[in-house]
């Protein structure tokens, strides 16, 4: 009889303990660590908002380049026909789907001596990565361009180092490796196409080799390539620079069917570099 009387008391004590445990687990709305995770963006969130970029818009690209600059870069445009010159200098806007993020313009000049192409592209970078600012994302994209172009000294911490007189990964050393201190380079300006034999080196001056530029935006480089095809010779020059969260790319090339007159690095680089400084000074949008 005593064992039967004790059983309900033990059951009641066990139920009380279980009730207290359940109450402690379910009553976390006012206790630390017991409630639900805060919603993204709420006071308890650990994700910091990314800093917006300096630039919030882009210019109208075809009108952003001065007509005087275009006439220098497209010599002989119109050949005295002002109506034709006006049409060519207007350029052709690149097709984009968001003019707040990317715009561009193209120009083309055809003459009996060859063809010149010029293009200008602006990209306003917006970061969608948590904690990464627009400017830091633009730095990443610029670095990707410089790495793809194999620009010497473009990376702050190269993974491989070249031995004296050599280059990473073997092959011929870059032209800039032949001088201990190439300096800032010559003052690039307008120049005529210099007669050269097809076997002559395309860029005898190491100061005109692909390199980092230190007078444009926050980061900049120039790339220069010479190619021979069945239809002639062409030189392609590209200047890329970053100003805060905007990347600007200038592509300028000259084609000629006369293999004895190779397009000059000094001429094309000088004009592309001058255009880049003009665009950089304009401060883009607002």
N, C-alpha and C positions, 0 to 999 in steps of 0.2 A: 504494500500500500504506500510506503514512503517513496518508492521509486516512481510510482505513477504520479504522485503529487509533485515531484521535482521536475518532471519533463516539461510541463508548460512554462515554468519559470525560466528554464534554460532557453527554451524557444523564444520567449519574449526578449531575453537579454541579447540573443543573437540577432533578432530582428532590429533591435535598437541600434546595435553597432553598424549593421548594414545600412540602415537609414541615414546614420551620421556620415558614413563614407560617401553615399550617393549625394547627399546634400552638399558636402565639401567639393565634389567634382562638378556639380552642376551650377554652383553659385559663383562662377569666376568672372562675371561681368564687372565686379567692382574690385577684383584682386589683381595684382600684377602677375602677368604670365599666364593667367588662366583663360583670357578671352581670345577672340579670333584675331588674326593678323590684321593690322591696319590696312585700309585700302591704299592702292598706289596714289601718291600725291598727298596723303593725309599727314597729320602731324607726326605720326610714328614711322613714316616711311624713311628708309635709309638711302634711297636713290636721289642724288642731287640733280637739279635741273641743269641741262647743258647750256653754256653761255651762247647767246645768239651772235651771229656774225656782224661785222661792221657794216656791210653793204646789204641793203634790203631790196635793191632793184638793179636793173642792167640798162645800159644805154641802147639807143637805136643804132645798130652797128654800121649800117651803110652810110649814115650821116656823121658818124663819130670820127672818121678819118678825114683829115682836111684834104681839099682838092689839090692844093699845092704838093702835098706829100704823095698823093696818088699819081700826079703827073711826073714826079721824079721816079717813082717806082715802075711806072708804065711808060717809058720814054717813047715819044712818037705817037702817043695816043691821039687818034683823030686825024693826024697828018694834015692839019689845016682845016678840017671839016669840023666846025664847032658843034654841029648837031650830033655828029657821030661821037665826038669826044664827050659830050654831055651824057649820051646814052651809056657809054662804056664806064664813065666815072660814077654813075649812079650805083653800079654794082647789082648783085642779085642776092637777096636775103636768103639765108639758109632756112630750110623747113624744120621747125621745132614745134613741140607740142606744149611747151610751157615757157613763154618768153620772160617770165620772172626768174627762171632758173637757167636758161641757155639761149643764146642768140649768136648769130654769125652772119658774115657777108663774104661774097666771092667776087673777084674781078678777073677778067681774062683779056689779054691783048695779043692779037695775032698780027705779025708783020712778015714781009718776005724773008727776013733774016731769022725768024724763029718765033717762039711764043713765050709769054710770061703769064704766070698765074699768081694771084695773091688771095689769101683768105685770112680772116680775122674771126676768132671765136672767143666768146666770153661764157664762162660757167660759174654761176653763183652756187657755192656748195652749202648745203643744209645737212646737218648731221641728225640722223635719227637714232644714233646709238646713245643709250643712257650714260650720262656723265661725260660725254665727249662733246666739246664745243665745235661749232661750225669751222672755226679757224684750224683747230687741230685735225679735223677731218680733211680740210683742204690741204694741209701739210702732208697727210698720208697720200693723197691723190697726186700731189706734185712729186713726191718722192718716188712714187711708182713710175711716173713718166720719165724722170731722170735716170732711174735704174734701167728701164727698158731701152733707153737711148745710150746706155753705157757711158755716161758723162763722168770723166775723172773727178775724184774728190767731191762728188755730189752727195755721197752718203756720209753722215757724221761718224759712223763706226763701221768701216768695211770688215767683212768677215774673213777676208784673205788679204794678205799683204804681198806685194810684188817684190822680188829680189832686185837689187840694183841693175838697171838696164833691162828689166823684164816686166811682164804684166801678169796680173792674176789669171790663172788658167792657161798660161802658155801663149804662144803667138807673138806677134810683133808688139813692141811697147808703144804706148800712145805717143803722139808727136810731142806732147808737152813734157815727156820724160827726158827728152834730150837736152833740156835746159834746166839749170838749178833754180833759177828764179825768172820765169817768163815775164813777170811784171803785169801791169794792167793791160798791155797790148797797145797797138797803135790806135790813133784816133781814126775811127772808121768813117768814111764819108763816101760821096759819089765817086765812082771810078768807071772807066770804060772797060769793056771786055778785053783782057790782055791776050795777045796771040801766044799760043803755046802748042807744042807738038804733042800728039796723043800720048807719047811715052813719058812726057814730063810729069813730075809729081803734081797732083791737083791742088795741094795746099803746101807749098814749100815752106811757108812761114808757120812755125809751130804755134805762134800766137793766134792763128786763125783756126786752130783745131777745135773740135767740139769741147766746150768748157763751161764752167760756172761763170755767170755774170754777177758782178757785185754792185751794179748801179741801177738795178730795177727792183721795185717792190720789196718784198721780204725774202724771196728766193727766185732765182732765174738761171736759165742755161740757154746756150745756143748749140744747135746740132747742124752739121754740114756734111752732105753726101753728094758724091759725083758718080754718075752712072752712064754707061754707053749702051745704046740699044741699036737695033737695026735701022731705026729712023733718025739717029743722031745722038747727040750728047746732051745731058741735062744735069744741072746742079740743083739740089733741093736744100734749102735752108729753113730751119725751124727755130723760133724763139718762143720759149715757154716761161712765163713768170707768174708768181703768186703775190697778190696783195690782199692780206687778211684772208677772207673767205671767198675770194674770186680768183679763178684761174684764167689766164689769157694765153691763147696760142696763136702765133703768127706763122703761117706757112707761105713761103715765097720761093718760086722756082723759075728757072729759065731753060728753055729748050732751044737747041740750034742744030741745024743739019750740017754745019761746017765744023768738022772735027779738028781743024787747025785753030779754031778760036773757041777755046773752052771758057764757059761762063766763069767769071772771076769771083772767088770767095770774098775778096775785099769789097767788091761792088755789092753783091747780094747781101752779105752780112751787114755791111754798113747801112744799107737802106732799111733792112728788117730791124736792126738794132735801133735806128733812129725812130722808126714808127713805134716800136715798143716804148721808148721813152716818152713819145708824144701821148700814147694811150695812158701810160702810168701817170703822167702829169694831169690828165683830165679827171682823175678820181672817180671814174665810172658813174654810177648812179648816186643815190643818197642813202 
